[in-house]
Amino acid sequence: MPRIKSAKKRMRQTKVRTATNKTQRSALRTAVKKARSAAPAESAAAVKSAEVLLDRAGRKNLLHRNTAARTKSRLAKAANAAAKQA
């Protein structure tokens, strides 16, 4: 346990940020999974909501920007392929 006042404060801040990041990351992963498994009819809406969360995660350093962009690209590519087959 930290003894220095600033270290105690850092510990409190880290705890709050970790909780926030965990919920945001969980919501992001859920949205991406829903977009991947969505039927072609509602695929566009699911992909759009996942893209919004991916963009936000990239801006806030929850994910690396390139990782977010790559995931968005793959989701769009899969949605387009599913729409062509349907």
PDB file of N, CA, C and O in Angstrom:
ATOM      1  N   MET A   1       0.842  -1.184   0.000  1.00  0.00           N
ATOM      2  CA  MET A   1       0.000   0.000   0.000  1.00  0.00           C
ATOM      3  C   MET A   1       0.881   1.240   0.000  1.00  0.00           C
ATOM      4  O   MET A   1       1.905   1.288   0.682  1.00  0.00           O
ATOM      5  N   PRO A   2       0.475   2.236  -0.767  1.00  0.00           N
ATOM      6  CA  PRO A   2       1.275   3.451  -0.815  1.00  0.00           C
ATOM      7  C   PRO A   2       1.167   4.259   0.474  1.00  0.00           C
ATOM      8  O   PRO A   2       0.133   4.267   1.141  1.00  0.00           O
ATOM      9  N   ARG A   3       2.240   4.923   0.796  1.00  0.00           N
ATOM     10  CA  ARG A   3       2.251   5.773   1.994  1.00  0.00           C
ATOM     11  C   ARG A   3       2.216   7.243   1.625  1.00  0.00           C
ATOM     12  O   ARG A   3       1.769   8.082   2.407  1.00  0.00           O
ATOM     13  N   ILE A   4       2.687   7.545   0.436  1.00  0.00           N
ATOM     14  CA  ILE A   4       2.755   8.939  -0.001  1.00  0.00           C
ATOM     15  C   ILE A   4       1.384   9.386  -0.504  1.00  0.00           C
ATOM     16  O   ILE A   4       0.673   8.630  -1.166  1.00  0.00           O
ATOM     17  N   LYS A   5       1.036  10.607  -0.180  1.00  0.00           N
ATOM     18  CA  LYS A   5      -0.286  11.132  -0.504  1.00  0.00           C
ATOM     19  C   LYS A   5      -0.586  11.084  -2.007  1.00  0.00           C
ATOM     20  O   LYS A   5      -1.679  10.693  -2.417  1.00  0.00           O
ATOM     21  N   SER A   6       0.381  11.479  -2.811  1.00  0.00           N
ATOM     22  CA  SER A   6       0.151  11.493  -4.257  1.00  0.00           C
ATOM     23  C   SER A   6      -0.012  10.075  -4.811  1.00  0.00           C
ATOM     24  O   SER A   6      -0.765   9.857  -5.760  1.00  0.00           O
ATOM     25  N   ALA A   7       0.698   9.114  -4.212  1.00  0.00           N
ATOM     26  CA  ALA A   7       0.578   7.729  -4.648  1.00  0.00           C
ATOM     27  C   ALA A   7      -0.799   7.171  -4.287  1.00  0.00           C
ATOM     28  O   ALA A   7      -1.368   6.381  -5.040  1.00  0.00           O
ATOM     29  N   LYS A   8      -1.329   7.579  -3.143  1.00  0.00           N
ATOM     30  CA  LYS A   8      -2.687   7.163  -2.745  1.00  0.00           C
ATOM     31  C   LYS A   8      -3.708   7.712  -3.731  1.00  0.00           C
ATOM     32  O   LYS A   8      -4.643   7.015  -4.126  1.00  0.00           O
ATOM     33  N   LYS A   9      -3.521   8.962  -4.122  1.00  0.00           N
ATOM     34  CA  LYS A   9      -4.427   9.583  -5.080  1.00  0.00           C
ATOM     35  C   LYS A   9      -4.346   8.861  -6.432  1.00  0.00           C
ATOM     36  O   LYS A   9      -5.368   8.598  -7.066  1.00  0.00           O
ATOM     37  N   ARG A  10      -3.137   8.550  -6.855  1.00  0.00           N
ATOM     38  CA  ARG A  10      -2.948   7.818  -8.107  1.00  0.00           C
ATOM     39  C   ARG A  10      -3.681   6.478  -8.061  1.00  0.00           C
ATOM     40  O   ARG A  10      -4.283   6.059  -9.050  1.00  0.00           O
ATOM     41  N   MET A  11      -3.627   5.828  -6.937  1.00  0.00           N
ATOM     42  CA  MET A  11      -4.290   4.536  -6.785  1.00  0.00           C
ATOM     43  C   MET A  11      -5.804   4.686  -6.939  1.00  0.00           C
ATOM     44  O   MET A  11      -6.456   3.874  -7.596  1.00  0.00           O
ATOM     45  N   ARG A  12      -6.356   5.741  -6.321  1.00  0.00           N
ATOM     46  CA  ARG A  12      -7.803   5.994  -6.453  1.00  0.00           C
ATOM     47  C   ARG A  12      -8.170   6.283  -7.898  1.00  0.00           C
ATOM     48  O   ARG A  12      -9.163   5.768  -8.411  1.00  0.00           O
ATOM     49  N   GLN A  13      -7.361   7.114  -8.554  1.00  0.00           N
ATOM     50  CA  GLN A  13      -7.637   7.465  -9.947  1.00  0.00           C
ATOM     51  C   GLN A  13      -7.579   6.235 -10.851  1.00  0.00           C
ATOM     52  O   GLN A  13      -8.426   6.055 -11.726  1.00  0.00           O
ATOM     53  N   THR A  14      -6.576   5.400 -10.632  1.00  0.00           N
ATOM     54  CA  THR A  14      -6.407   4.202 -11.441  1.00  0.00           C
ATOM     55  C   THR A  14      -7.601   3.275 -11.292  1.00  0.00           C
ATOM     56  O   THR A  14      -8.064   2.682 -12.266  1.00  0.00           O
ATOM     57  N   LYS A  15      -8.094   3.155 -10.069  1.00  0.00           N
ATOM     58  CA  LYS A  15      -9.248   2.285  -9.820  1.00  0.00           C
ATOM     59  C   LYS A  15     -10.466   2.760 -10.605  1.00  0.00           C
ATOM     60  O   LYS A  15     -11.169   1.949 -11.207  1.00  0.00           O
ATOM     61  N   VAL A  16     -10.720   4.062 -10.603  1.00  0.00           N
ATOM     62  CA  VAL A  16     -11.868   4.624 -11.326  1.00  0.00           C
ATOM     63  C   VAL A  16     -11.688   4.449 -12.829  1.00  0.00           C
ATOM     64  O   VAL A  16     -12.619   4.043 -13.524  1.00  0.00           O
ATOM     65  N   ARG A  17     -10.496   4.752 -13.331  1.00  0.00           N
ATOM     66  CA  ARG A  17     -10.244   4.650 -14.768  1.00  0.00           C
ATOM     67  C   ARG A  17     -10.322   3.209 -15.247  1.00  0.00           C
ATOM     68  O   ARG A  17     -10.822   2.944 -16.341  1.00  0.00           O
ATOM     69  N   THR A  18      -9.836   2.284 -14.443  1.00  0.00           N
ATOM     70  CA  THR A  18      -9.889   0.874 -14.808  1.00  0.00           C
ATOM     71  C   THR A  18     -11.332   0.414 -14.942  1.00  0.00           C
ATOM     72  O   THR A  18     -11.676  -0.308 -15.878  1.00  0.00           O
ATOM     73  N   ALA A  19     -12.175   0.832 -14.008  1.00  0.00           N
ATOM     74  CA  ALA A  19     -13.586   0.458 -14.061  1.00  0.00           C
ATOM     75  C   ALA A  19     -14.255   1.042 -15.306  1.00  0.00           C
ATOM     76  O   ALA A  19     -15.020   0.355 -15.983  1.00  0.00           O
ATOM     77  N   THR A  20     -13.968   2.298 -15.602  1.00  0.00           N
ATOM     78  CA  THR A  20     -14.544   2.942 -16.785  1.00  0.00           C
ATOM     79  C   THR A  20     -14.093   2.241 -18.058  1.00  0.00           C
ATOM     80  O   THR A  20     -14.905   1.944 -18.934  1.00  0.00           O
ATOM     81  N   ASN A  21     -12.798   1.978 -18.155  1.00  0.00           N
ATOM     82  CA  ASN A  21     -12.265   1.309 -19.337  1.00  0.00           C
ATOM     83  C   ASN A  21     -12.856  -0.078 -19.509  1.00  0.00           C
ATOM     84  O   ASN A  21     -13.127  -0.511 -20.629  1.00  0.00           O
ATOM     85  N   LYS A  22     -13.053  -0.772 -18.400  1.00  0.00           N
ATOM     86  CA  LYS A  22     -13.580  -2.125 -18.457  1.00  0.00           C
ATOM     87  C   LYS A  22     -14.995  -2.139 -19.019  1.00  0.00           C
ATOM     88  O   LYS A  22     -15.321  -2.981 -19.856  1.00  0.00           O
ATOM     89  N   THR A  23     -15.840  -1.212 -18.564  1.00  0.00           N
ATOM     90  CA  THR A  23     -17.216  -1.170 -19.058  1.00  0.00           C
ATOM     91  C   THR A  23     -17.244  -0.764 -20.529  1.00  0.00           C
ATOM     92  O   THR A  23     -18.005  -1.330 -21.313  1.00  0.00           O
ATOM     93  N   GLN A  24     -16.421   0.211 -20.907  1.00  0.00           N
ATOM     94  CA  GLN A  24     -16.395   0.648 -22.304  1.00  0.00           C
ATOM     95  C   GLN A  24     -15.875  -0.457 -23.215  1.00  0.00           C
ATOM     96  O   GLN A  24     -16.409  -0.668 -24.304  1.00  0.00           O
ATOM     97  N   ARG A  25     -14.842  -1.160 -22.779  1.00  0.00           N
ATOM     98  CA  ARG A  25     -14.289  -2.245 -23.586  1.00  0.00           C
ATOM     99  C   ARG A  25     -15.300  -3.373 -23.741  1.00  0.00           C
ATOM    100  O   ARG A  25     -15.417  -3.974 -24.809  1.00  0.00           O
ATOM    101  N   SER A  26     -16.025  -3.652 -22.672  1.00  0.00           N
ATOM    102  CA  SER A  26     -17.046  -4.700 -22.720  1.00  0.00           C
ATOM    103  C   SER A  26     -18.160  -4.324 -23.693  1.00  0.00           C
ATOM    104  O   SER A  26     -18.599  -5.158 -24.485  1.00  0.00           O
ATOM    105  N   ALA A  27     -18.617  -3.080 -23.638  1.00  0.00           N
ATOM    106  CA  ALA A  27     -19.665  -2.614 -24.549  1.00  0.00           C
ATOM    107  C   ALA A  27     -19.179  -2.673 -25.994  1.00  0.00           C
ATOM    108  O   ALA A  27     -19.934  -3.039 -26.895  1.00  0.00           O
ATOM    109  N   LEU A  28     -17.933  -2.317 -26.207  1.00  0.00           N
ATOM    110  CA  LEU A  28     -17.348  -2.353 -27.547  1.00  0.00           C
ATOM    111  C   LEU A  28     -17.324  -3.777 -28.084  1.00  0.00           C
ATOM    112  O   LEU A  28     -17.740  -4.025 -29.216  1.00  0.00           O
ATOM    113  N   ARG A  29     -16.841  -4.702 -27.281  1.00  0.00           N
ATOM    114  CA  ARG A  29     -16.748  -6.095 -27.719  1.00  0.00           C
ATOM    115  C   ARG A  29     -18.127  -6.675 -28.012  1.00  0.00           C
ATOM    116  O   ARG A  29     -18.302  -7.422 -28.975  1.00  0.00           O
ATOM    117  N   THR A  30     -19.106  -6.325 -27.176  1.00  0.00           N
ATOM    118  CA  THR A  30     -20.472  -6.794 -27.398  1.00  0.00           C
ATOM    119  C   THR A  30     -21.012  -6.265 -28.720  1.00  0.00           C
ATOM    120  O   THR A  30     -21.626  -7.009 -29.484  1.00  0.00           O
ATOM    121  N   ALA A  31     -20.786  -4.987 -28.991  1.00  0.00           N
ATOM    122  CA  ALA A  31     -21.274  -4.381 -30.232  1.00  0.00           C
ATOM    123  C   ALA A  31     -20.622  -5.032 -31.451  1.00  0.00           C
ATOM    124  O   ALA A  31     -21.288  -5.266 -32.459  1.00  0.00           O
ATOM    125  N   VAL A  32     -19.339  -5.321 -31.365  1.00  0.00           N
ATOM    126  CA  VAL A  32     -18.634  -5.947 -32.487  1.00  0.00           C
ATOM    127  C   VAL A  32     -19.169  -7.359 -32.712  1.00  0.00           C
ATOM    128  O   VAL A  32     -19.363  -7.773 -33.855  1.00  0.00           O
ATOM    129  N   LYS A  33     -19.408  -8.097 -31.634  1.00  0.00           N
ATOM    130  CA  LYS A  33     -19.956  -9.450 -31.771  1.00  0.00           C
ATOM    131  C   LYS A  33     -21.345  -9.422 -32.386  1.00  0.00           C
ATOM    132  O   LYS A  33     -21.672 -10.253 -33.233  1.00  0.00           O
ATOM    133  N   LYS A  34     -22.170  -8.456 -31.955  1.00  0.00           N
ATOM    134  CA  LYS A  34     -23.517  -8.336 -32.523  1.00  0.00           C
ATOM    135  C   LYS A  34     -23.445  -7.991 -34.003  1.00  0.00           C
ATOM    136  O   LYS A  34     -24.236  -8.498 -34.798  1.00  0.00           O
ATOM    137  N   ALA A  35     -22.507  -7.136 -34.375  1.00  0.00           N
ATOM    138  CA  ALA A  35     -22.362  -6.761 -35.779  1.00  0.00           C
ATOM    139  C   ALA A  35     -21.927  -7.954 -36.622  1.00  0.00           C
ATOM    140  O   ALA A  35     -22.374  -8.116 -37.757  1.00  0.00           O
ATOM    141  N   ARG A  36     -21.059  -8.783 -36.065  1.00  0.00           N
ATOM    142  CA  ARG A  36     -20.582  -9.953 -36.809  1.00  0.00           C
ATOM    143  C   ARG A  36     -21.668 -10.997 -36.992  1.00  0.00           C
ATOM    144  O   ARG A  36     -21.734 -11.654 -38.031  1.00  0.00           O
ATOM    145  N   SER A  37     -22.519 -11.152 -35.989  1.00  0.00           N
ATOM    146  CA  SER A  37     -23.528 -12.206 -36.042  1.00  0.00           C
ATOM    147  C   SER A  37     -24.890 -11.708 -36.508  1.00  0.00           C
ATOM    148  O   SER A  37     -25.850 -12.477 -36.522  1.00  0.00           O
ATOM    149  N   ALA A  38     -24.994 -10.436 -36.889  1.00  0.00           N
ATOM    150  CA  ALA A  38     -26.284  -9.881 -37.295  1.00  0.00           C
ATOM    151  C   ALA A  38     -26.728 -10.450 -38.632  1.00  0.00           C
ATOM    152  O   ALA A  38     -25.909 -10.764 -39.497  1.00  0.00           O
ATOM    153  N   ALA A  39     -28.045 -10.575 -38.784  1.00  0.00           N
ATOM    154  CA  ALA A  39     -28.613 -10.992 -40.063  1.00  0.00           C
ATOM    155  C   ALA A  39     -28.405  -9.868 -41.080  1.00  0.00           C
ATOM    156  O   ALA A  39     -28.267  -8.706 -40.698  1.00  0.00           O
ATOM    157  N   PRO A  40     -28.383 -10.202 -42.350  1.00  0.00           N
ATOM    158  CA  PRO A  40     -28.134  -9.169 -43.366  1.00  0.00           C
ATOM    159  C   PRO A  40     -29.106  -7.987 -43.307  1.00  0.00           C
ATOM    160  O   PRO A  40     -28.744  -6.870 -43.676  1.00  0.00           O
ATOM    161  N   ALA A  41     -30.326  -8.226 -42.849  1.00  0.00           N
ATOM    162  CA  ALA A  41     -31.312  -7.143 -42.804  1.00  0.00           C
ATOM    163  C   ALA A  41     -30.919  -6.051 -41.807  1.00  0.00           C
ATOM    164  O   ALA A  41     -30.966  -4.865 -42.130  1.00  0.00           O
ATOM    165  N   GLU A  42     -30.535  -6.451 -40.607  1.00  0.00           N
ATOM    166  CA  GLU A  42     -30.169  -5.451 -39.594  1.00  0.00           C
ATOM    167  C   GLU A  42     -28.655  -5.281 -39.450  1.00  0.00           C
ATOM    168  O   GLU A  42     -28.180  -4.686 -38.483  1.00  0.00           O
ATOM    169  N   SER A  43     -27.921  -5.797 -40.399  1.00  0.00           N
ATOM    170  CA  SER A  43     -26.463  -5.726 -40.350  1.00  0.00           C
ATOM    171  C   SER A  43     -25.942  -4.290 -40.414  1.00  0.00           C
ATOM    172  O   SER A  43     -24.994  -3.937 -39.713  1.00  0.00           O
ATOM    173  N   ALA A  44     -26.563  -3.470 -41.253  1.00  0.00           N
ATOM    174  CA  ALA A  44     -26.068  -2.099 -41.443  1.00  0.00           C
ATOM    175  C   ALA A  44     -26.153  -1.303 -40.145  1.00  0.00           C
ATOM    176  O   ALA A  44     -25.217  -0.580 -39.804  1.00  0.00           O
ATOM    177  N   ALA A  45     -27.253  -1.425 -39.425  1.00  0.00           N
ATOM    178  CA  ALA A  45     -27.412  -0.689 -38.170  1.00  0.00           C
ATOM    179  C   ALA A  45     -26.432  -1.184 -37.112  1.00  0.00           C
ATOM    180  O   ALA A  45     -25.867  -0.390 -36.360  1.00  0.00           O
ATOM    181  N   ALA A  46     -26.234  -2.499 -37.056  1.00  0.00           N
ATOM    182  CA  ALA A  46     -25.312  -3.070 -36.072  1.00  0.00           C
ATOM    183  C   ALA A  46     -23.876  -2.647 -36.360  1.00  0.00           C
ATOM    184  O   ALA A  46     -23.118  -2.333 -35.442  1.00  0.00           O
ATOM    185  N   VAL A  47     -23.509  -2.640 -37.632  1.00  0.00           N
ATOM    186  CA  VAL A  47     -22.156  -2.232 -38.014  1.00  0.00           C
ATOM    187  C   VAL A  47     -21.950  -0.754 -37.707  1.00  0.00           C
ATOM    188  O   VAL A  47     -20.885  -0.358 -37.233  1.00  0.00           O
ATOM    189  N   LYS A  48     -22.967   0.063 -37.976  1.00  0.00           N
ATOM    190  CA  LYS A  48     -22.862   1.499 -37.720  1.00  0.00           C
ATOM    191  C   LYS A  48     -22.629   1.771 -36.233  1.00  0.00           C
ATOM    192  O   LYS A  48     -21.763   2.571 -35.877  1.00  0.00           O
ATOM    193  N   SER A  49     -23.396   1.110 -35.367  1.00  0.00           N
ATOM    194  CA  SER A  49     -23.224   1.338 -33.927  1.00  0.00           C
ATOM    195  C   SER A  49     -21.858   0.848 -33.447  1.00  0.00           C
ATOM    196  O   SER A  49     -21.240   1.471 -32.583  1.00  0.00           O
ATOM    197  N   ALA A  50     -21.391  -0.261 -34.005  1.00  0.00           N
ATOM    198  CA  ALA A  50     -20.060  -0.756 -33.646  1.00  0.00           C
ATOM    199  C   ALA A  50     -18.976   0.211 -34.117  1.00  0.00           C
ATOM    200  O   ALA A  50     -17.988   0.426 -33.415  1.00  0.00           O
ATOM    201  N   GLU A  51     -19.159   0.793 -35.299  1.00  0.00           N
ATOM    202  CA  GLU A  51     -18.171   1.740 -35.814  1.00  0.00           C
ATOM    203  C   GLU A  51     -18.074   2.980 -34.934  1.00  0.00           C
ATOM    204  O   GLU A  51     -16.981   3.502 -34.712  1.00  0.00           O
ATOM    205  N   VAL A  52     -19.207   3.450 -34.436  1.00  0.00           N
ATOM    206  CA  VAL A  52     -19.195   4.619 -33.551  1.00  0.00           C
ATOM    207  C   VAL A  52     -18.379   4.311 -32.292  1.00  0.00           C
ATOM    208  O   VAL A  52     -17.546   5.110 -31.865  1.00  0.00           O
ATOM    209  N   LEU A  53     -18.635   3.142 -31.711  1.00  0.00           N
ATOM    210  CA  LEU A  53     -17.894   2.762 -30.502  1.00  0.00           C
ATOM    211  C   LEU A  53     -16.411   2.546 -30.795  1.00  0.00           C
ATOM    212  O   LEU A  53     -15.563   2.896 -29.976  1.00  0.00           O
ATOM    213  N   LEU A  54     -16.094   1.975 -31.949  1.00  0.00           N
ATOM    214  CA  LEU A  54     -14.691   1.772 -32.317  1.00  0.00           C
ATOM    215  C   LEU A  54     -13.973   3.100 -32.506  1.00  0.00           C
ATOM    216  O   LEU A  54     -12.829   3.256 -32.082  1.00  0.00           O
ATOM    217  N   ASP A  55     -14.648   4.065 -33.147  1.00  0.00           N
ATOM    218  CA  ASP A  55     -14.042   5.383 -33.321  1.00  0.00           C
ATOM    219  C   ASP A  55     -13.756   6.034 -31.973  1.00  0.00           C
ATOM    220  O   ASP A  55     -12.685   6.604 -31.765  1.00  0.00           O
ATOM    221  N   ARG A  56     -14.716   5.945 -31.066  1.00  0.00           N
ATOM    222  CA  ARG A  56     -14.546   6.545 -29.743  1.00  0.00           C
ATOM    223  C   ARG A  56     -13.407   5.859 -28.997  1.00  0.00           C
ATOM    224  O   ARG A  56     -12.598   6.521 -28.347  1.00  0.00           O
ATOM    225  N   ALA A  57     -13.345   4.539 -29.091  1.00  0.00           N
ATOM    226  CA  ALA A  57     -12.279   3.791 -28.412  1.00  0.00           C
ATOM    227  C   ALA A  57     -10.909   4.184 -28.962  1.00  0.00           C
ATOM    228  O   ALA A  57      -9.936   4.273 -28.212  1.00  0.00           O
ATOM    229  N   GLY A  58     -10.837   4.418 -30.267  1.00  0.00           N
ATOM    230  CA  GLY A  58      -9.578   4.849 -30.866  1.00  0.00           C
ATOM    231  C   GLY A  58      -9.164   6.231 -30.406  1.00  0.00           C
ATOM    232  O   GLY A  58      -7.989   6.482 -30.140  1.00  0.00           O
ATOM    233  N   ARG A  59     -10.141   7.135 -30.312  1.00  0.00           N
ATOM    234  CA  ARG A  59      -9.839   8.500 -29.860  1.00  0.00           C
ATOM    235  C   ARG A  59      -9.392   8.524 -28.406  1.00  0.00           C
ATOM    236  O   ARG A  59      -8.508   9.298 -28.041  1.00  0.00           O
ATOM    237  N   LYS A  60      -9.991   7.687 -27.581  1.00  0.00           N
ATOM    238  CA  LYS A  60      -9.711   7.723 -26.158  1.00  0.00           C
ATOM    239  C   LYS A  60      -8.621   6.736 -25.728  1.00  0.00           C
ATOM    240  O   LYS A  60      -8.418   6.509 -24.535  1.00  0.00           O
ATOM    241  N   ASN A  61      -7.932   6.162 -26.692  1.00  0.00           N
ATOM    242  CA  ASN A  61      -6.828   5.235 -26.429  1.00  0.00           C
ATOM    243  C   ASN A  61      -7.251   3.988 -25.671  1.00  0.00           C
ATOM    244  O   ASN A  61      -6.449   3.385 -24.959  1.00  0.00           O
ATOM    245  N   LEU A  62      -8.496   3.608 -25.823  1.00  0.00           N
ATOM    246  CA  LEU A  62      -8.947   2.334 -25.286  1.00  0.00           C
ATOM    247  C   LEU A  62      -8.422   1.222 -26.183  1.00  0.00           C
ATOM    248  O   LEU A  62      -8.070   0.137 -25.721  1.00  0.00           O
ATOM    249  N   LEU A  63      -8.380   1.518 -27.473  1.00  0.00           N
ATOM    250  CA  LEU A  63      -7.740   0.683 -28.491  1.00  0.00           C
ATOM    251  C   LEU A  63      -6.781   1.580 -29.264  1.00  0.00           C
ATOM    252  O   LEU A  63      -6.923   2.803 -29.261  1.00  0.00           O
ATOM    253  N   HIS A  64      -5.828   0.980 -29.908  1.00  0.00           N
ATOM    254  CA  HIS A  64      -4.978   1.748 -30.814  1.00  0.00           C
ATOM    255  C   HIS A  64      -5.834   2.166 -32.009  1.00  0.00           C
ATOM    256  O   HIS A  64      -6.713   1.422 -32.445  1.00  0.00           O
ATOM    257  N   ARG A  65      -5.568   3.359 -32.532  1.00  0.00           N
ATOM    258  CA  ARG A  65      -6.383   3.878 -33.650  1.00  0.00           C
ATOM    259  C   ARG A  65      -6.375   2.936 -34.848  1.00  0.00           C
ATOM    260  O   ARG A  65      -7.405   2.736 -35.491  1.00  0.00           O
ATOM    261  N   ASN A  66      -5.220   2.361 -35.145  1.00  0.00           N
ATOM    262  CA  ASN A  66      -5.132   1.465 -36.303  1.00  0.00           C
ATOM    263  C   ASN A  66      -5.911   0.178 -36.071  1.00  0.00           C
ATOM    264  O   ASN A  66      -6.487  -0.377 -37.007  1.00  0.00           O
ATOM    265  N   THR A  67      -5.934  -0.295 -34.845  1.00  0.00           N
ATOM    266  CA  THR A  67      -6.707  -1.492 -34.522  1.00  0.00           C
ATOM    267  C   THR A  67      -8.190  -1.221 -34.718  1.00  0.00           C
ATOM    268  O   THR A  67      -8.915  -2.056 -35.259  1.00  0.00           O
ATOM    269  N   ALA A  68      -8.637  -0.050 -34.278  1.00  0.00           N
ATOM    270  CA  ALA A  68     -10.040   0.325 -34.453  1.00  0.00           C
ATOM    271  C   ALA A  68     -10.371   0.431 -35.937  1.00  0.00           C
ATOM    272  O   ALA A  68     -11.420  -0.047 -36.370  1.00  0.00           O
ATOM    273  N   ALA A  69      -9.504   1.042 -36.710  1.00  0.00           N
ATOM    274  CA  ALA A  69      -9.734   1.199 -38.144  1.00  0.00           C
ATOM    275  C   ALA A  69      -9.760  -0.160 -38.847  1.00  0.00           C
ATOM    276  O   ALA A  69     -10.594  -0.393 -39.722  1.00  0.00           O
ATOM    277  N   ARG A  70      -8.861  -1.041 -38.468  1.00  0.00           N
ATOM    278  CA  ARG A  70      -8.806  -2.372 -39.070  1.00  0.00           C
ATOM    279  C   ARG A  70     -10.078  -3.160 -38.773  1.00  0.00           C
ATOM    280  O   ARG A  70     -10.625  -3.828 -39.651  1.00  0.00           O
ATOM    281  N   THR A  71     -10.544  -3.076 -37.526  1.00  0.00           N
ATOM    282  CA  THR A  71     -11.758  -3.782 -37.136  1.00  0.00           C
ATOM    283  C   THR A  71     -12.964  -3.236 -37.894  1.00  0.00           C
ATOM    284  O   THR A  71     -13.811  -4.002 -38.353  1.00  0.00           O
ATOM    285  N   LYS A  72     -13.040  -1.912 -38.025  1.00  0.00           N
ATOM    286  CA  LYS A  72     -14.129  -1.290 -38.787  1.00  0.00           C
ATOM    287  C   LYS A  72     -14.111  -1.775 -40.235  1.00  0.00           C
ATOM    288  O   LYS A  72     -15.155  -2.094 -40.802  1.00  0.00           O
ATOM    289  N   SER A  73     -12.941  -1.826 -40.817  1.00  0.00           N
ATOM    290  CA  SER A  73     -12.812  -2.258 -42.202  1.00  0.00           C
ATOM    291  C   SER A  73     -13.278  -3.698 -42.377  1.00  0.00           C
ATOM    292  O   SER A  73     -13.979  -4.019 -43.336  1.00  0.00           O
ATOM    293  N   ARG A  74     -12.890  -4.549 -41.456  1.00  0.00           N
ATOM    294  CA  ARG A  74     -13.274  -5.957 -41.546  1.00  0.00           C
ATOM    295  C   ARG A  74     -14.773  -6.142 -41.350  1.00  0.00           C
ATOM    296  O   ARG A  74     -15.395  -6.972 -42.014  1.00  0.00           O
ATOM    297  N   LEU A  75     -15.350  -5.367 -40.436  1.00  0.00           N
ATOM    298  CA  LEU A  75     -16.798  -5.442 -40.220  1.00  0.00           C
ATOM    299  C   LEU A  75     -17.548  -5.019 -41.485  1.00  0.00           C
ATOM    300  O   LEU A  75     -18.498  -5.684 -41.898  1.00  0.00           O
ATOM    301  N   ALA A  76     -17.123  -3.920 -42.092  1.00  0.00           N
ATOM    302  CA  ALA A  76     -17.780  -3.420 -43.305  1.00  0.00           C
ATOM    303  C   ALA A  76     -17.648  -4.430 -44.435  1.00  0.00           C
ATOM    304  O   ALA A  76     -18.599  -4.675 -45.177  1.00  0.00           O
ATOM    305  N   LYS A  77     -16.471  -5.008 -44.558  1.00  0.00           N
ATOM    306  CA  LYS A  77     -16.229  -5.984 -45.610  1.00  0.00           C
ATOM    307  C   LYS A  77     -17.128  -7.211 -45.432  1.00  0.00           C
ATOM    308  O   LYS A  77     -17.697  -7.706 -46.405  1.00  0.00           O
ATOM    309  N   ALA A  78     -17.256  -7.693 -44.217  1.00  0.00           N
ATOM    310  CA  ALA A  78     -18.101  -8.855 -43.923  1.00  0.00           C
ATOM    311  C   ALA A  78     -19.573  -8.531 -44.152  1.00  0.00           C
ATOM    312  O   ALA A  78     -20.321  -9.358 -44.674  1.00  0.00           O
ATOM    313  N   ALA A  79     -19.989  -7.327 -43.762  1.00  0.00           N
ATOM    314  CA  ALA A  79     -21.391  -6.926 -43.943  1.00  0.00           C
ATOM    315  C   ALA A  79     -21.719  -6.818 -45.433  1.00  0.00           C
ATOM    316  O   ALA A  79     -22.794  -7.237 -45.862  1.00  0.00           O
ATOM    317  N   ASN A  80     -20.805  -6.263 -46.218  1.00  0.00           N
ATOM    318  CA  ASN A  80     -21.034  -6.154 -47.662  1.00  0.00           C
ATOM    319  C   ASN A  80     -21.107  -7.529 -48.317  1.00  0.00           C
ATOM    320  O   ASN A  80     -21.943  -7.753 -49.192  1.00  0.00           O
ATOM    321  N   ALA A  81     -20.245  -8.443 -47.905  1.00  0.00           N
ATOM    322  CA  ALA A  81     -20.260  -9.793 -48.469  1.00  0.00           C
ATOM    323  C   ALA A  81     -21.569 -10.506 -48.112  1.00  0.00           C
ATOM    324  O   ALA A  81     -22.137 -11.216 -48.942  1.00  0.00           O
ATOM    325  N   ALA A  82     -22.045 -10.315 -46.880  1.00  0.00           N
ATOM    326  CA  ALA A  82     -23.295 -10.949 -46.452  1.00  0.00           C
ATOM    327  C   ALA A  82     -24.484 -10.355 -47.205  1.00  0.00           C
ATOM    328  O   ALA A  82     -25.435 -11.064 -47.533  1.00  0.00           O
ATOM    329  N   ALA A  83     -24.424  -9.056 -47.473  1.00  0.00           N
ATOM    330  CA  ALA A  83     -25.525  -8.405 -48.199  1.00  0.00           C
ATOM    331  C   ALA A  83     -25.577  -8.891 -49.654  1.00  0.00           C
ATOM    332  O   ALA A  83     -26.660  -9.040 -50.219  1.00  0.00           O
ATOM    333  N   LYS A  84     -24.419  -9.133 -50.252  1.00  0.00           N
ATOM    334  CA  LYS A  84     -24.389  -9.609 -51.644  1.00  0.00           C
ATOM    335  C   LYS A  84     -24.945 -11.015 -51.760  1.00  0.00           C
ATOM    336  O   LYS A  84     -25.618 -11.345 -52.737  1.00  0.00           O
ATOM    337  N   GLN A  85     -24.663 -11.847 -50.759  1.00  0.00           N
ATOM    338  CA  GLN A  85     -25.136 -13.231 -50.800  1.00  0.00           C
ATOM    339  C   GLN A  85     -26.628 -13.335 -50.534  1.00  0.00           C
ATOM    340  O   GLN A  85     -27.294 -14.239 -51.040  1.00  0.00           O
ATOM    341  N   ALA A  86     -27.148 -12.413 -49.743  1.00  0.00           N
ATOM    342  CA  ALA A  86     -28.573 -12.489 -49.380  1.00  0.00           C
ATOM    343  C   ALA A  86     -29.484 -12.024 -50.500  1.00  0.00           C
ATOM    344  O   ALA A  86     -30.705 -12.029 -50.345  1.00  0.00           O
TER     345      ALA A  86
END
